[in-house]
Amino acid sequence: MMAEARITTNNLKPAMHPALRVVGAVKRFGAVLAVDNVSLSANAGEVLALLGDNGAGKSTLIKCISGVHRLDAGTVEVDGVAAEVHIPSDARQAGIETVYQDLALFDNMDATANFYAGRELSGPKWLPRGLQRLDNRQMQKETLELIERLKVVLPSFDAHIGLMSGGQRQAVAVARAAAFARKIVILDEPTAALGIRESRQVMSLVERLRDDGNAVVLITHNMEQVIEHADRVVVMRRGRKVGEVKPSEATHKDIVSMIVGG
């Protein structure tokens, strides 16, 4: 089946509205209640920081939104419409793309091959699938357009991912999510193990995703990034949502207090 998603270059920022809404999310693993009746929303054109200590339930929640786990109760809505997210392809079909800490990149392939892995473009459409040819020219064209628009700096366009720095690899993973996310991009610790300069490059990319009208959900332990880049903050502790605040209206100490329960 040919990929229906195409890289877009729409720079218009839409009016703020909930692109993602989670209502009453519950997830259990045996006797452990990992996510306990959590509700939150992420608006189009904003960065929502999802914070909490290890074990707070952040990663479990985004894995439920992304289709890795199935919710035991609650709903996920995309643009006000309930989304049946049971497996990762359901989330991608709904317009949700997620970048996990392991990045899931192929080191022996270039940026284009990584962008379209599993959703290659081919044609002509009237031929049976086995007789269609990969449209490498179009895939390269669309990848190059996105990389240039997002100002991703690579050693060379056709360089293998394994030859890139940590920041470049992270940028490719985030750009791949941007290529196919029609509404929502979820980033789990996108600057973990990166240096200061590479972290700034990735966070600049996050801002461009927001400016393109995506709802960006950012999991991070870096409070400086939260204060500088997030529009809103949701804090989880022991599986529950314990607070929500705008960084512009709270101090660093206020947010940390919510995280640790002070």
Secondary structure as GFF3:
##gff-version 3
##sequence-region A 1 262
A	DSSP	beta_strand	18	29	.	.	.	ID=ss1
A	DSSP	beta_strand	32	43	.	.	.	ID=ss2
A	DSSP	beta_strand	46	51	.	.	.	ID=ss3
A	DSSP	alpha_helix	58	65	.	.	.	ID=ss4
A	DSSP	beta_strand	73	78	.	.	.	ID=ss5
A	DSSP	beta_strand	81	82	.	.	.	ID=ss6
A	DSSP	alpha_helix	88	94	.	.	.	ID=ss7
A	DSSP	beta_strand	96	99	.	.	.	ID=ss8
A	DSSP	alpha_helix	111	115	.	.	.	ID=ss9
A	DSSP	beta_strand	122	123	.	.	.	ID=ss10
A	DSSP	three_ten_helix	129	131	.	.	.	ID=ss11
A	DSSP	beta_strand	133	134	.	.	.	ID=ss12
A	DSSP	alpha_helix	136	149	.	.	.	ID=ss13
A	DSSP	three_ten_helix	161	163	.	.	.	ID=ss14
A	DSSP	alpha_helix	166	180	.	.	.	ID=ss15
A	DSSP	beta_strand	184	188	.	.	.	ID=ss16
A	DSSP	alpha_helix	196	211	.	.	.	ID=ss17
A	DSSP	beta_strand	215	219	.	.	.	ID=ss18
A	DSSP	alpha_helix	223	229	.	.	.	ID=ss19
A	DSSP	beta_strand	232	237	.	.	.	ID=ss20
A	DSSP	beta_strand	240	245	.	.	.	ID=ss21
A	DSSP	three_ten_helix	247	249	.	.	.	ID=ss22
A	DSSP	alpha_helix	252	260	.	.	.	ID=ss23
###
